[in-house]
Amino acid sequence: MNGSDKNENLSDKDENLDEDSILDFKSLCNLRQGRLESVLSEKYQYNTSVDRGQKFLLPHVNSKVDLVIMYADIVGSTKMSMTLPTEKVVTIIKAFSHELSSVIESYGGFVLKYVGDAIISFFPSGFNKYLICDRAYICAKSMLSVLRNDINPVFRRHNYPDLQIKIGMAEGENIVIQYGKDKSSQIDLIGYVMNVASKITSLTSPNRISLGGAFYGLLHPKTRSEFEKVSLENRDWKYIDKHNQKTYEVYTTKFTH
């Protein structure tokens, strides 16, 4: 299978993904809050896994694929780890990872891995970049909404601190690499888009979403009006847009969500 064929097949499920069929907000909210209440009461344990993303990437090992990369980081996790009991920090990280991963998957995304207090996920964009970028951005907004309306109210009832997160996204070509010889070995993504998505996240303010210029350009004009360009002056920013050889632009939401 050549590269173009792989990209065409990357999102074969997305054609039939009906947003109305995935999201019943009230039911999901009730389910999420009930589950979180059980976790904080030590009646339930999460079973978060990256198997779904690993299985998706397996046929594409040693090739390049077009993906939207999303980083979601907890704000202030270092301070939490220094001031809260260990068991509370662990519970916060697990709740954040599991509940927001479920949002990502409900929008057709895949979790790549968990790195400390961050979720790194991807959305296959080879099928229809405009559709997938729009869906990934809506997913990011839903993640912030879930944090504000579902997770934090439960945390407050159990004397846990409110969480804030920042989300950074970029779209483009990624290399799929597997570190071992057998099929169960870890699969990862490497390349420019992964690096720039991480750096974009570091520039992002709490409860905001930031995008790379290529991603921004694929959004509907009405959606683009929700963003403002980030000033990169006096910042350690050396990334170049390969399409025009100019500074890689970054856009962030005008308001917190």
C-alpha positions as CSV (number, residue, x, y, z in Angstrom):
1,M,0.0,0.0,0.0
2,N,1.5,3.3,-1.0
3,G,1.5,6.5,1.1
4,S,-1.5,8.1,-0.7
5,D,-3.6,4.9,-0.3
6,K,-2.8,4.8,3.4
7,N,-3.9,8.4,3.8
8,E,-7.1,7.7,2.0
9,N,-7.9,4.9,4.4
10,L,-6.8,6.6,7.5
11,S,-10.3,8.0,8.3
12,D,-12.5,5.4,6.6
13,K,-14.7,5.5,9.7
14,D,-15.1,9.2,9.7
15,E,-17.4,9.3,6.8
16,N,-20.1,7.7,8.9
17,L,-19.4,9.5,12.1
18,D,-22.6,11.4,13.0
19,E,-22.0,14.0,15.7
20,D,-25.6,13.7,17.0
21,S,-25.1,9.9,17.5
22,I,-21.9,10.4,19.6
23,L,-23.0,13.2,21.9
24,D,-25.9,13.2,24.2
25,F,-24.5,15.9,26.5
26,K,-26.9,15.4,29.5
27,S,-26.4,11.6,29.5
28,L,-22.6,11.9,29.1
29,C,-22.5,14.5,31.9
30,N,-24.5,12.3,34.3
31,L,-22.4,9.3,33.5
32,R,-19.1,11.2,33.8
33,Q,-20.0,12.8,37.1
34,G,-21.3,9.5,38.6
35,R,-18.1,7.7,37.6
36,L,-16.0,10.5,39.0
37,E,-17.9,10.5,42.3
38,S,-17.3,6.7,42.5
39,V,-13.5,7.2,41.8
40,L,-13.2,9.9,44.5
41,S,-15.1,7.7,46.9
42,E,-12.7,4.8,46.1
43,K,-15.5,2.7,44.8
44,Y,-14.2,2.5,41.2
45,Q,-10.8,2.4,39.5
46,Y,-10.1,3.7,36.0
47,N,-8.8,1.4,33.4
48,T,-7.3,3.9,30.9
49,S,-5.5,2.4,27.9
50,V,-3.7,3.5,24.7
51,D,-4.4,0.2,22.9
52,R,-6.9,1.7,20.5
53,G,-4.4,4.3,19.2
54,Q,-1.6,1.7,19.0
55,K,-3.8,-0.7,16.9
56,F,-4.8,2.2,14.6
57,L,-1.1,3.1,13.9
58,L,0.2,-0.5,13.6
59,P,-0.6,-0.9,9.8
60,H,1.2,2.5,9.2
61,V,4.5,1.7,10.9
62,N,7.6,3.0,9.0
63,S,5.4,5.4,6.9
64,K,4.3,9.0,7.0
65,V,0.7,9.9,7.7
66,D,-1.3,13.1,7.9
67,L,-2.6,13.8,11.4
68,V,-3.9,16.5,13.7
69,I,-1.8,16.3,16.8
70,M,-3.3,17.5,20.1
71,Y,-1.5,18.1,23.4
72,A,-3.6,18.7,26.5
73,D,-1.6,19.8,29.6
74,I,-2.7,20.4,33.2
75,V,-1.8,23.9,34.4
76,G,0.1,24.0,37.7
77,S,0.7,20.3,38.1
78,T,4.1,20.9,39.6
79,K,2.7,23.0,42.4
80,M,0.0,20.4,43.0
81,S,2.5,17.7,43.3
82,M,4.4,19.7,45.9
83,T,1.4,20.8,48.0
84,L,-1.2,18.0,47.8
85,P,-1.0,14.5,49.2
86,T,0.3,11.9,46.8
87,E,-2.9,10.0,46.6
88,K,-4.8,13.2,45.6
89,V,-2.3,14.0,42.9
90,V,-2.6,10.5,41.5
91,T,-6.4,10.6,41.5
92,I,-6.4,14.0,39.7
93,I,-4.0,12.8,37.0
94,K,-6.0,9.6,36.5
95,A,-9.3,11.4,36.4
96,F,-8.0,14.0,33.9
97,S,-6.5,11.4,31.7
98,H,-9.5,9.1,31.6
99,E,-12.3,11.6,31.3
100,L,-10.8,13.7,28.7
101,S,-9.6,10.7,26.7
102,S,-13.2,9.6,26.5
103,V,-14.1,13.0,25.0
104,I,-11.3,12.6,22.4
105,E,-12.5,9.2,21.4
106,S,-16.1,10.3,21.2
107,Y,-15.0,12.7,18.4
108,G,-13.1,10.1,16.5
109,G,-9.7,10.8,17.9
110,F,-7.1,8.4,19.3
111,V,-4.9,8.7,22.4
112,L,-1.2,8.2,21.5
113,K,0.2,8.3,25.0
114,Y,0.2,9.9,28.4
115,V,3.3,11.8,29.4
116,G,3.1,12.9,33.1
117,D,0.3,15.4,33.2
118,A,-0.3,15.6,29.5
119,I,-2.5,13.7,27.0
120,I,-1.1,13.4,23.5
121,S,-3.7,12.4,20.9
122,F,-4.2,12.4,17.2
123,F,-7.0,12.7,14.6
124,P,-6.4,11.1,11.1
125,S,-6.7,14.0,8.6
126,G,-5.9,12.3,5.3
127,F,-9.6,11.8,4.4
128,N,-10.8,15.3,4.7
129,K,-8.5,17.9,6.4
130,Y,-11.2,20.6,6.6
131,L,-13.7,18.2,8.3
132,I,-11.2,16.7,10.7
133,C,-9.6,20.0,11.7
134,D,-13.1,21.4,12.5
135,R,-14.0,18.2,14.5
136,A,-10.7,18.3,16.4
137,Y,-11.2,21.9,17.4
138,I,-14.8,21.2,18.5
139,C,-13.4,18.3,20.5
140,A,-10.9,20.7,22.2
141,K,-13.7,23.0,23.2
142,S,-15.7,20.1,24.5
143,M,-12.7,19.0,26.6
144,L,-12.6,22.5,28.3
145,S,-16.4,22.4,28.8
146,V,-16.3,18.9,30.4
147,L,-13.5,20.1,32.7
148,R,-15.5,23.2,33.7
149,N,-19.0,21.7,33.9
150,D,-18.5,18.1,34.8
151,I,-15.1,17.5,36.5
152,N,-14.5,20.6,38.5
153,P,-17.9,20.7,40.3
154,V,-17.3,17.1,41.5
155,F,-13.7,18.0,42.5
156,R,-15.1,20.9,44.6
157,R,-17.5,18.6,46.4
158,H,-14.6,16.4,47.5
159,N,-12.2,19.3,48.4
160,Y,-10.0,18.8,45.3
161,P,-8.7,21.9,43.5
162,D,-10.2,23.1,40.2
163,L,-8.2,22.0,37.2
164,Q,-7.2,24.2,34.3
165,I,-5.7,22.9,31.1
166,K,-4.2,24.3,27.9
167,I,-4.5,22.7,24.5
168,G,-2.2,23.0,21.5
169,M,-2.8,21.5,18.1
170,A,-1.0,21.3,14.7
171,E,-1.7,19.4,11.5
172,G,0.6,17.8,9.0
173,E,2.8,14.8,8.2
174,N,4.1,12.5,10.9
175,I,6.4,9.5,10.9
176,V,5.0,6.3,12.6
177,I,7.8,4.4,14.4
178,Q,7.8,1.2,16.3
179,Y,10.7,0.7,18.7
180,G,10.7,-3.1,18.9
181,K,10.4,-6.1,16.5
182,D,7.2,-7.7,17.7
183,K,3.7,-6.2,17.2
184,S,3.2,-5.5,20.9
185,S,6.2,-3.1,20.9
186,Q,5.4,0.6,21.6
187,I,4.4,2.7,18.5
188,D,5.1,6.4,18.5
189,L,5.0,9.5,16.3
190,I,7.9,11.6,15.5
191,G,8.6,14.7,13.3
192,Y,8.1,18.4,13.0
193,V,4.4,18.4,13.7
194,M,4.8,16.6,17.0
195,N,7.5,19.1,18.1
196,V,5.7,22.2,17.0
197,A,2.4,21.0,18.7
198,S,4.3,20.6,22.0
199,K,5.8,24.1,21.7
200,I,2.5,25.7,20.8
201,T,1.0,24.2,23.9
202,S,3.8,25.8,26.0
203,L,2.7,29.2,24.6
204,T,-0.9,28.7,25.5
205,S,-2.7,30.4,28.4
206,P,-4.9,28.4,30.8
207,N,-8.2,27.2,29.4
208,R,-7.4,28.3,25.9
209,I,-6.7,26.5,22.6
210,S,-3.8,27.3,20.3
211,L,-3.3,26.2,16.7
212,G,-0.5,26.1,14.2
213,G,-0.9,28.2,11.1
214,A,-1.6,25.3,8.8
215,F,-4.4,24.0,11.1
216,Y,-5.8,27.5,11.4
217,G,-5.9,27.9,7.6
218,L,-8.1,24.8,7.3
219,L,-10.8,26.1,9.6
220,H,-14.0,27.8,8.3
221,P,-13.7,31.6,8.3
222,K,-16.4,31.9,10.9
223,T,-14.4,29.6,13.2
224,R,-11.2,31.5,12.5
225,S,-12.8,34.6,13.9
226,E,-12.6,33.0,17.3
227,F,-8.8,33.3,17.2
228,E,-6.2,35.9,17.3
229,K,-2.6,35.7,16.1
230,V,0.0,35.1,18.8
231,S,2.9,37.6,18.9
232,L,6.1,35.6,18.7
233,E,8.5,38.5,19.2
234,N,10.9,38.1,22.1
235,R,10.1,34.4,22.3
236,D,12.4,31.5,21.7
237,W,10.5,30.5,18.5
238,K,12.6,29.2,15.6
239,Y,10.0,27.1,13.8
240,I,9.6,27.6,10.0
241,D,6.5,26.8,7.9
242,K,7.7,24.4,5.3
243,H,5.0,25.6,2.9
244,N,6.2,29.2,2.6
245,Q,9.6,29.2,4.5
246,K,8.3,31.9,6.8
247,T,7.9,31.9,10.6
248,Y,5.5,29.2,11.7
249,E,2.4,31.2,12.8
250,V,0.4,30.4,15.9
251,Y,-3.2,31.4,16.7
252,T,-5.0,31.2,20.1
253,T,-8.6,31.6,21.1
254,K,-9.5,35.1,22.0
255,F,-11.4,34.1,25.2
256,T,-11.1,31.3,27.7
257,H,-13.7,28.5,27.3
